[in-house]
Amino acid sequence: MNTYILAIESSCDETSVSIIKNGAEEISTVVLSQMDTHASYGGVVPEIASRMHVENITMVIEECLNKASMTMDSIDAIAVTYGPGLIGSLLIGLMAAKTLAFIYHKPLIPVHHHAGHIYANNLVKEMEFPLIALVVSGGHTELVYMKEHYSFEVIGTTLDDAVGEAYDKVARVIDLPYPGGPNIDKLAKEGVASYTLPRPLDDDSFNFSFSGLKSAVINLVHNEIQRGNEIRKADLARSFGDTAVDILSKKTMHALKKYDVKNLVVAGGVSANRWLRNRLTEECEKEGINLIIPEMKYCTDNAAMIGAAGYFAYKLGRRAVLSLNAKATEPLK
């Protein structure tokens, strides 16, 4: 019997609703992005983000149902991101989900944002266990070991800046527009890795550190400007990107060997980075690792990933009461 999950994602600046069948098939998804609005501020403004979610959430829900030619009678459960994220943004999606669950007498399924990113891979290909998940985004960098569905063991995390945050800050210092990651990725194609940068926390642990790398770029730019030297922006973008990708790849491959795992999934906004995708593809082919990387549309925040994760949570009996609250920070569990 088929199971249809209506999912809501509003953890940051995307208002998104999706209907997912059996955790693997996208029936319909609507994503209303606020990127153009926040670009003029150089980053997401939380109050503006939450206000825009309020304005758009009802319309996005209706559009998603219409796009699927479905009604709430066909929906088995409501899945929603409850954290982590911007608290005001999370609350809007959460209140919408709780309202639907109450009115239509549907189970409410709580979904951790990171779990959503991981399960985006199930929309591409059925996930096989055990696996290692590399979660890379603007707010998070983690290595997660999973022996089965919804078994999350965080084996490594960032000790300071997430890799996506470092990308955004480096982009800003070399005058690239928001969002920084895609723009550094694009510019790096034109450059060569001719700047020498430090390799922070280049050890055998599974933890990451990108603050030192980010600071090294900021200091380099400042010093070159003080000396009156031209900043070769494309070369600097390539040097920074190569260093970050090399660290991510090295630690991920080390985790796969240490845990004797042959399955790797990549998750989060930075999984759209072409250098990271190419590097991991090459490394996994050499080592005989089964690699899944989401399609570009599933890399950034979207409700389809929440619906995929929500399906497996639903099948495992995970339910939330209507007093469920949003969590700005929350460990993956």
C-alpha positions in Angstrom: 0.0 0.0 0.0 1.4 3.4 -1.0 2.1 6.1 1.7 1.9 9.8 0.8 3.7 12.3 3.0 3.1 16.0 2.8 6.2 17.8 4.0 7.0 21.3 5.0 10.4 22.9 5.1 11.0 26.5 6.3 14.2 26.4 8.4 15.9 29.3 6.6 14.9 31.3 3.6 13.1 28.8 1.4 9.3 28.2 1.8 8.8 24.7 0.5 6.1 22.0 0.5 6.3 18.6 -1.1 4.3 15.4 -1.5 6.5 12.3 -1.5 5.3 8.7 -2.2 6.9 5.8 -0.3 10.0 7.9 0.7 11.4 7.7 -2.9 9.1 9.3 -5.4 8.5 13.0 -5.7 4.9 13.7 -6.6 5.1 17.4 -6.4 7.3 20.1 -4.9 7.0 23.8 -4.6 10.0 26.0 -3.5 9.6 29.7 -3.1 13.0 31.2 -2.6 13.8 34.4 -0.9 17.4 34.6 -2.2 16.9 37.7 -4.3 15.5 39.6 -1.3 18.3 38.6 1.0 21.1 39.1 -1.6 20.9 42.9 -1.2 21.7 42.5 2.5 24.7 40.1 1.8 23.0 37.3 3.7 19.8 36.0 5.3 18.0 38.5 7.6 16.0 36.4 10.0 13.1 38.8 10.6 12.6 39.3 6.9 12.8 35.5 6.3 10.1 34.7 8.9 7.8 37.5 7.7 8.0 36.2 4.1 7.3 32.6 5.3 4.1 34.0 6.9 3.1 35.6 3.6 3.8 32.6 1.4 3.2 29.4 3.4 -0.6 29.0 2.7 -0.1 29.7 -1.0 2.8 27.2 -1.3 0.7 24.4 0.4 -2.2 25.0 -1.9 0.0 25.1 -5.0 1.7 21.8 -4.1 -1.6 20.0 -3.6 -3.0 21.5 -6.9 0.2 20.5 -8.8 -0.2 16.9 -7.6 -4.0 16.9 -8.3 -4.5 15.7 -4.7 -6.4 16.7 -1.6 -5.6 16.3 2.1 -7.8 13.2 2.1 -5.0 11.4 0.1 -2.3 12.4 2.6 -1.2 9.8 5.2 0.9 12.1 7.4 2.4 15.6 7.8 6.2 15.8 8.1 7.9 19.1 9.1 11.3 20.4 9.9 11.4 21.3 13.6 15.1 22.2 13.8 17.8 23.2 13.6 17.5 26.5 11.8 16.3 30.1 12.2 13.8 29.9 15.1 11.3 32.4 13.5 11.4 30.6 10.2 11.0 27.2 11.7 8.0 28.3 13.8 6.0 29.3 10.7 6.4 26.0 9.0 5.8 24.1 12.2 2.6 26.0 13.0 1.3 25.3 9.4 2.1 21.6 9.8 0.5 21.4 13.2 -2.6 23.2 11.9 -3.0 20.7 9.0 -2.4 17.7 11.3 -5.1 19.0 13.8 -7.7 19.9 11.2 -7.3 16.8 9.0 -6.5 14.3 11.8 -3.2 13.3 10.3 -0.1 12.1 12.2 2.6 14.8 12.7 6.1 13.6 11.9 9.1 15.6 13.3 12.1 15.7 11.0 15.6 16.9 11.8 16.9 19.2 9.1 20.2 17.2 8.7 18.2 13.9 8.4 16.3 15.5 5.6 19.5 16.4 3.7 20.8 12.8 4.1 17.5 11.3 2.9 17.4 13.5 -0.2 19.7 10.8 -1.5 16.9 8.2 -1.3 15.1 10.3 -4.0 18.0 9.5 -6.3 18.7 5.9 -5.4 17.7 3.5 -2.6 20.2 4.0 0.2 22.2 1.0 1.3 23.5 0.3 4.7 25.8 0.7 6.5 26.8 4.0 5.1 28.8 7.2 5.8 27.0 10.5 5.2 29.0 13.7 4.6 26.7 16.6 5.6 28.1 20.0 4.2 26.1 23.2 4.3 26.2 26.8 5.4 25.6 25.9 9.0 26.9 22.4 9.4 29.8 20.1 8.5 29.4 16.5 9.8 30.4 12.9 9.1 27.6 10.6 10.2 27.7 6.8 10.4 24.4 4.9 9.8 24.0 1.2 10.2 20.3 1.3 9.3 17.4 3.7 8.7 17.2 6.5 11.3 20.3 5.3 13.1 22.5 8.4 13.2 26.0 8.4 14.9 27.8 11.7 14.4 31.5 10.6 14.2 32.9 14.0 13.3 31.8 17.7 13.2 33.2 21.1 12.7 34.9 22.7 15.7 34.2 26.2 14.5 33.0 27.4 11.1 31.0 25.2 8.8 32.5 24.9 5.3 29.5 26.7 3.7 30.0 29.6 6.2 33.6 29.8 5.2 32.7 29.9 1.5 30.3 32.8 2.2 32.8 34.8 4.2 35.6 34.3 1.7 33.3 35.3 -1.1 32.5 38.5 0.7 36.1 39.5 1.2 36.8 39.1 -2.5 33.7 41.1 -3.4 31.6 38.2 -4.8 27.8 38.4 -4.3 25.7 36.3 -2.0 25.3 33.3 -2.0 29.1 32.9 -1.8 29.5 29.1 -2.5 28.1 29.0 -6.0 30.0 32.2 -7.0 33.3 31.0 -5.7 32.7 27.7 -7.5 32.0 29.5 -10.7 35.0 31.9 -10.4 37.4 29.1 -9.5 36.9 27.5 -13.0 39.0 30.5 -14.3 41.8 30.2 -11.8 44.7 28.1 -10.8 45.7 27.1 -7.2 48.7 29.5 -7.0 48.2 30.8 -3.4 49.5 28.8 -0.5 46.9 28.4 2.2 47.0 26.4 5.5 45.3 23.0 5.9 43.5 23.3 9.2 43.0 20.2 11.3 44.7 18.0 8.7 44.9 15.0 11.0 43.4 11.5 11.4 40.4 12.7 13.3 37.0 13.0 11.7 36.5 16.6 12.9 36.8 19.7 10.8 38.0 23.3 11.2 37.5 26.0 8.6 38.0 29.2 10.7 41.8 29.2 10.2 41.5 28.7 6.5 38.9 31.5 6.2 41.1 33.8 8.4 44.1 33.1 6.3 42.3 34.3 3.1 41.1 37.4 4.9 44.6 38.2 6.2 46.1 37.5 2.8 43.7 39.9 1.0 44.3 42.6 3.7 48.1 42.2 3.4 48.1 42.3 -0.4 45.9 45.4 -0.5 48.3 47.1 2.1 51.2 46.3 -0.2 49.4 47.6 -3.2 49.3 44.2 -4.9 46.5 43.0 -7.2 44.4 40.2 -5.8 44.1 37.4 -8.4 40.5 36.6 -7.4 40.1 33.5 -9.6 43.3 32.0 -8.4 42.4 32.8 -4.7 39.0 31.2 -5.2 40.6 28.1 -6.7 43.2 27.9 -4.0 40.6 28.2 -1.2 38.2 25.8 -2.9 40.9 23.2 -3.5 42.1 23.3 0.1 38.6 23.0 1.5 37.6 20.1 -0.9 40.8 18.3 -0.2 40.2 18.3 3.6 36.6 17.2 3.1 37.5 14.4 0.8 40.5 13.2 2.8 38.5 12.9 6.1 35.5 11.3 4.4 37.6 8.6 2.7 39.4 8.0 6.0 36.0 7.5 7.7 34.9 5.0 5.1 38.1 2.9 5.6 38.0 3.2 9.4 34.4 2.0 9.6 34.8 -0.5 6.7 31.9 0.9 4.8 31.3 0.8 1.1 28.4 3.3 0.8 28.8 7.1 0.9 26.0 9.7 0.6 26.7 13.4 0.4 24.2 15.9 1.7 23.6 19.7 2.1 24.0 22.8 0.0 27.8 22.4 -0.5 27.2 19.0 -2.1 26.3 21.1 -5.2 30.0 22.2 -5.4 31.4 20.8 -8.6 34.9 20.3 -7.3 33.7 18.3 -4.3 31.4 16.2 -6.5 34.2 15.4 -8.9 36.8 14.7 -6.2 34.6 12.3 -4.3 33.5 10.6 -7.5 37.2 10.0 -8.5 38.1 8.8 -5.0 35.1 6.4 -4.7 35.7 4.9 -8.1 39.3 4.2 -7.1 38.2 2.6 -3.8 35.1 0.7 -5.0 32.7 2.9 -2.9 29.1 3.2 -3.9 28.5 6.9 -4.0 25.2 8.8 -4.1 25.1 12.6 -4.5 21.7 14.3 -4.8 20.6 16.1 -8.0 21.2 19.9 -7.8 17.5 20.6 -6.9 17.8 18.4 -3.8 21.1 19.9 -2.5 19.7 23.2 -1.2 16.8 23.3 1.3 13.6 21.7 -0.1 10.6 19.9 1.3 11.1 16.8 -0.8 14.0 15.7 1.4 11.9 16.3 4.5 9.2 14.1 2.9 11.7 11.3 2.2 13.0 11.3 5.7 9.5 11.7 7.1 8.4 8.5 5.4 11.0 6.4 7.1 10.3 8.1 10.4 6.6 7.4 9.9 7.2 3.7 9.2 9.3 3.5 12.3 6.4 4.9 14.4 7.9 8.3 15.1 5.2 10.8 16.0 5.1 14.3 17.5 2.4 15.8 19.7 0.9 19.2 18.8 3.0 20.8 21.5 6.2 20.1 19.4 8.4 23.2 19.5 11.0 24.5 17.1 14.7 24.1 18.0 17.3 26.6 16.7 20.0 24.0 17.6 19.5 20.3 17.9 21.8 17.3 17.7 21.1 14.8 15.0 19.4 11.8 16.6 
